[in-house]
Amino acid sequence: MPQLDPAPWLAIFVFSWFIMLTIIPPKVLAHTFPAEPTAQSAEAPKTDPWNWTCP
């Protein structure tokens, strides 16, 4: 039964984890956002009350 032979699957498993741990993290960590977030002002925005028209 070839499914029980661990030799090729173990090599695929180790090689895939090698790729995941060495190549992908620098690519993800090098990501930059297009715009830096700005700090909000401490003042609360002025809102107008809404007059409900109740019959």
N, CA, C and O atoms as a MOPAC input file, in Angstrom:
PM7 MOZYME 1SCF
protein

 N      0.84700 1    -1.18500 1     0.00000 1
 C      0.00000 1     0.00000 1     0.00000 1
 C      0.88900 1     1.24500 1     0.00000 1
 O      1.54400 1     1.52500 1     1.00400 1
 N      0.92500 1     1.98400 1    -1.08600 1
 C      1.84700 1     3.12400 1    -1.18000 1
 C      1.44100 1     4.29700 1    -0.29000 1
 O      2.27000 1     5.16400 1    -0.01200 1
 N      0.19300 1     4.34600 1     0.16000 1
 C     -0.22400 1     5.47000 1     1.00700 1
 C      0.48300 1     5.45100 1     2.35900 1
 O      0.62000 1     6.49500 1     2.99700 1
 N      0.93000 1     4.28900 1     2.80200 1
 C      1.56300 1     4.18600 1     4.11100 1
 C      3.05800 1     4.44000 1     4.06300 1
 O      3.71300 1     4.42400 1     5.10600 1
 N      3.61400 1     4.67400 1     2.88800 1
 C      5.04300 1     4.96300 1     2.76600 1
 C      5.25500 1     6.44400 1     3.10300 1
 O      4.85100 1     7.30200 1     2.31800 1
 N      5.88400 1     6.77700 1     4.25900 1
 C      5.99300 1     8.18100 1     4.66700 1
 C      7.09400 1     8.95900 1     3.95700 1
 O      7.16900 1    10.17700 1     4.12000 1
 N      7.93600 1     8.31600 1     3.19100 1
 C      9.09000 1     9.00300 1     2.61500 1
 C      8.70300 1    10.19400 1     1.72900 1
 O      9.19200 1    11.29300 1     1.99100 1
 N      7.86500 1    10.05200 1     0.70600 1
 C      7.59900 1    11.23800 1    -0.11500 1
 C      6.74600 1    12.27500 1     0.60900 1
 O      6.93400 1    13.47400 1     0.40300 1
 N      5.82000 1    11.84200 1     1.44500 1
 C      4.94000 1    12.80600 1     2.10900 1
 C      5.67300 1    13.58300 1     3.18000 1
 O      5.39500 1    14.76300 1     3.39600 1
 N      6.60000 1    12.93800 1     3.84700 1
 C      7.39000 1    13.64900 1     4.86000 1
 C      8.26800 1    14.71600 1     4.20200 1
 O      8.40400 1    15.82100 1     4.72700 1
 N      8.84900 1    14.39200 1     3.07800 1
 C      9.67900 1    15.37800 1     2.37000 1
 C      8.83200 1    16.55400 1     1.89400 1
 O      9.26300 1    17.70300 1     1.99100 1
 N      7.64200 1    16.28400 1     1.38700 1
 C      6.74900 1    17.36500 1     0.94300 1
 C      6.34100 1    18.22900 1     2.12800 1
 O      6.31100 1    19.45500 1     2.02500 1
 N      6.02900 1    17.59700 1     3.24200 1
 C      5.63100 1    18.32100 1     4.44700 1
 C      6.76000 1    19.23400 1     4.94300 1
 O      6.52600 1    20.40800 1     5.23200 1
 N      7.96500 1    18.70400 1     5.03800 1
 C      9.10000 1    19.48900 1     5.53000 1
 C      9.44200 1    20.61900 1     4.56400 1
 O      9.73300 1    21.73400 1     4.99600 1
 N      9.41000 1    20.34800 1     3.28000 1
 C      9.72500 1    21.38000 1     2.29800 1
 C      8.67600 1    22.48900 1     2.29300 1
 O      9.02100 1    23.66400 1     2.16500 1
 N      7.41100 1    22.13200 1     2.43200 1
 C      6.36500 1    23.15800 1     2.45200 1
 C      6.47800 1    24.03200 1     3.69500 1
 O      6.26000 1    25.24100 1     3.61500 1
 N      6.81900 1    23.43900 1     4.85700 1
 C      7.00900 1    24.24300 1     6.04900 1
 C      8.26300 1    25.10700 1     5.93200 1
 O      8.28900 1    26.22500 1     6.44700 1
 N      9.28000 1    24.61900 1     5.27700 1
 C     10.47300 1    25.42700 1     5.05200 1
 C     10.12400 1    26.67300 1     4.23600 1
 O     10.58300 1    27.77300 1     4.54600 1
 N      9.31900 1    26.49700 1     3.20400 1
 C      8.88300 1    27.64000 1     2.39700 1
 C      8.03200 1    28.58600 1     3.22100 1
 O      8.21400 1    29.80200 1     3.16400 1
 N      7.10500 1    28.03300 1     3.98600 1
 C      6.20200 1    28.87700 1     4.78400 1
 C      6.96900 1    29.71400 1     5.80800 1
 O      6.62000 1    30.87000 1     6.04600 1
 N      7.99900 1    29.14600 1     6.41000 1
 C      8.69700 1    29.83800 1     7.49000 1
 C      9.85300 1    30.70600 1     7.03400 1
 O     10.35100 1    31.50700 1     7.82500 1
 N     10.30500 1    30.58100 1     5.78900 1
 C     11.44400 1    31.38000 1     5.35300 1
 C     11.10700 1    32.40400 1     4.28000 1
 O     11.70200 1    33.48100 1     4.25800 1
 N     10.18700 1    32.10200 1     3.40700 1
 C      9.90900 1    32.99800 1     2.28700 1
 C      8.70700 1    33.89500 1     2.54000 1
 O      8.75100 1    35.08700 1     2.23600 1
 N      7.65700 1    33.35200 1     3.08100 1
 C      6.41300 1    34.11200 1     3.20400 1
 C      6.45200 1    35.18900 1     4.29600 1
 O      5.97400 1    36.29200 1     4.03100 1
 N      6.99100 1    34.95000 1     5.52200 1
 C      6.96300 1    36.01000 1     6.54700 1
 C      7.63000 1    37.32100 1     6.14700 1
 O      7.05900 1    38.37300 1     6.43500 1
 N      8.80000 1    37.33800 1     5.50200 1
 C      9.34800 1    38.64300 1     5.10000 1
 C      8.44500 1    39.37900 1     4.10300 1
 O      8.36600 1    40.60700 1     4.12700 1
 N      7.77200 1    38.63700 1     3.23900 1
 C      6.88100 1    39.29000 1     2.28100 1
 C      5.68200 1    39.91400 1     2.99700 1
 O      5.23400 1    41.00000 1     2.63100 1
 N      5.17300 1    39.23500 1     4.00200 1
 C      4.02500 1    39.76500 1     4.74000 1
 C      4.44500 1    40.94900 1     5.60200 1
 O      3.72300 1    41.94400 1     5.68200 1
 N      5.60700 1    40.85100 1     6.24800 1
 C      6.06800 1    41.93300 1     7.11800 1
 C      6.50900 1    43.16500 1     6.33500 1
 O      6.57100 1    44.25300 1     6.90600 1
 N      6.81200 1    43.02900 1     5.06600 1
 C      7.23300 1    44.17000 1     4.25500 1
 C      6.03900 1    44.94900 1     3.70500 1
 O      6.21500 1    45.95600 1     3.01900 1
 N      4.84200 1    44.49000 1     4.00200 1
 C      3.64100 1    45.17600 1     3.50100 1
 C      3.51900 1    46.55200 1     4.13200 1
 O      3.69100 1    46.70000 1     5.34200 1
 N      3.22500 1    47.55500 1     3.32200 1
 C      3.00700 1    48.90800 1     3.83000 1
 C      1.60900 1    49.36100 1     3.45400 1
 O      1.08200 1    48.99500 1     2.40300 1
 N      1.02800 1    50.15000 1     4.31200 1
 C     -0.30300 1    50.67800 1     4.05400 1
 C     -0.18700 1    51.91100 1     3.17500 1
 O      0.79400 1    52.64600 1     3.28800 1
 N     -1.15100 1    52.16100 1     2.30400 1
 C     -1.04200 1    53.30100 1     1.40500 1
 C     -1.10700 1    54.64700 1     2.10900 1
 O     -0.52000 1    55.61100 1     1.61600 1
 N     -1.79200 1    54.75300 1     3.23400 1
 C     -1.89600 1    56.02500 1     3.94100 1
 C     -1.79200 1    55.76800 1     5.44100 1
 O     -2.43200 1    54.86100 1     5.97400 1
 N     -0.98900 1    56.56800 1     6.10300 1
 C     -0.85800 1    56.42800 1     7.54800 1
 C     -2.09600 1    57.01000 1     8.21700 1
 O     -2.60600 1    58.03400 1     7.76200 1
 N     -2.59300 1    56.39000 1     9.28300 1
 C     -3.77100 1    56.93500 1     9.96700 1
 C     -3.42400 1    58.21900 1    10.70200 1
 O     -2.31400 1    58.37200 1    11.21300 1
 N     -4.36100 1    59.12600 1    10.75200 1
 C     -4.14500 1    60.39400 1    11.44300 1
 C     -4.87800 1    60.36200 1    12.78000 1
 O     -5.89500 1    59.68400 1    12.93100 1
 N     -4.35100 1    61.09800 1    13.73700 1
 C     -4.96700 1    61.14600 1    15.05900 1
 C     -6.22800 1    62.00400 1    15.00800 1
 O     -6.27800 1    63.02400 1    14.32000 1
 N     -7.24400 1    61.56700 1    15.74900 1
 C     -8.47300 1    62.34900 1    15.80100 1
 C     -8.30500 1    63.49000 1    16.78700 1
 O     -7.51100 1    63.40800 1    17.72500 1
 N     -9.06400 1    64.55600 1    16.56200 1
 C     -9.00000 1    65.68400 1    17.48700 1
 C     -9.76900 1    65.33000 1    18.76200 1
 O    -10.63500 1    64.45500 1    18.75700 1
 N     -9.43900 1    66.02200 1    19.84500 1
 C    -10.06800 1    65.73800 1    21.13300 1
 C    -11.48000 1    66.32200 1    21.20100 1
 O    -12.27100 1    65.91600 1    22.05200 1
 N    -11.80100 1    67.25500 1    20.33100 1
 C    -13.12900 1    67.87700 1    20.36100 1
 C    -14.16900 1    66.92500 1    19.78300 1
 O    -13.92300 1    66.23600 1    18.79300 1
 N    -15.31900 1    66.90300 1    20.41400 1
 C    -16.41900 1    66.09500 1    19.89900 1
 C    -17.08800 1    66.85800 1    18.75300 1
 O    -17.22800 1    68.07800 1    18.83900 1
 N    -17.49700 1    66.18600 1    17.70300 1
 C    -18.15700 1    66.89900 1    16.60400 1
 C    -19.50900 1    67.46200 1    17.04600 1
 O    -20.23900 1    66.83900 1    17.81600 1
 N    -19.82100 1    68.65800 1    16.53600 1
 C    -21.08100 1    69.30900 1    16.89700 1
 C    -22.20000 1    68.71000 1    16.04900 1
 O    -22.12600 1    68.68000 1    14.82100 1
 N    -23.22500 1    68.23900 1    16.73000 1
 C    -24.35900 1    67.65400 1    16.02200 1
 C    -25.61400 1    68.44400 1    16.32500 1
 O    -25.77100 1    68.97800 1    17.42300 1
 N    -26.49300 1    68.51900 1    15.37000 1
 C    -27.76600 1    69.21300 1    15.55000 1
 C    -28.82300 1    68.20700 1    15.99700 1
 O    -28.82800 1    67.06600 1    15.53600 1
 N    -29.71600 1    68.62300 1    16.89300 1
 C    -30.76800 1    67.70000 1    17.31600 1
 C    -31.75000 1    67.46000 1    16.17500 1
 O    -31.92500 1    68.30700 1    15.29900 1
 N    -32.37600 1    66.31000 1    16.20100 1
 C    -33.31900 1    65.94500 1    15.16700 1
 C    -34.71700 1    66.06300 1    15.75100 1
 O    -35.06800 1    65.37700 1    16.71100 1
 N    -35.51700 1    66.96000 1    15.14500 1
 C    -36.87900 1    67.17500 1    15.61700 1
 C    -37.80100 1    66.12600 1    15.00500 1
 O    -38.00100 1    66.08500 1    13.79200 1
 N    -38.35400 1    65.28400 1    15.86800 1
 C    -39.25800 1    64.25100 1    15.39700 1
 C    -40.64500 1    64.86000 1    15.14700 1
 O    -41.11100 1    65.70400 1    15.91400 1
 N    -41.26400 1    64.43900 1    14.11400 1
 C    -42.62000 1    64.91000 1    13.79100 1
 C    -43.60900 1    63.84300 1    14.24300 1
 O    -44.00300 1    62.97600 1    13.46200 1
 N    -44.00300 1    63.91400 1    15.50000 1
 C    -44.94500 1    62.93700 1    16.03000 1
 C    -46.35700 1    63.49600 1    15.91400 1
 O    -46.57800 1    64.65400 1    16.27000 1
 N    -47.31800 1    62.71500 1    15.43000 1
 C    -48.69400 1    63.23300 1    15.29400 1
 C    -49.41700 1    63.33400 1    16.62500 1
 O    -50.57500 1    63.75000 1    16.66800 1

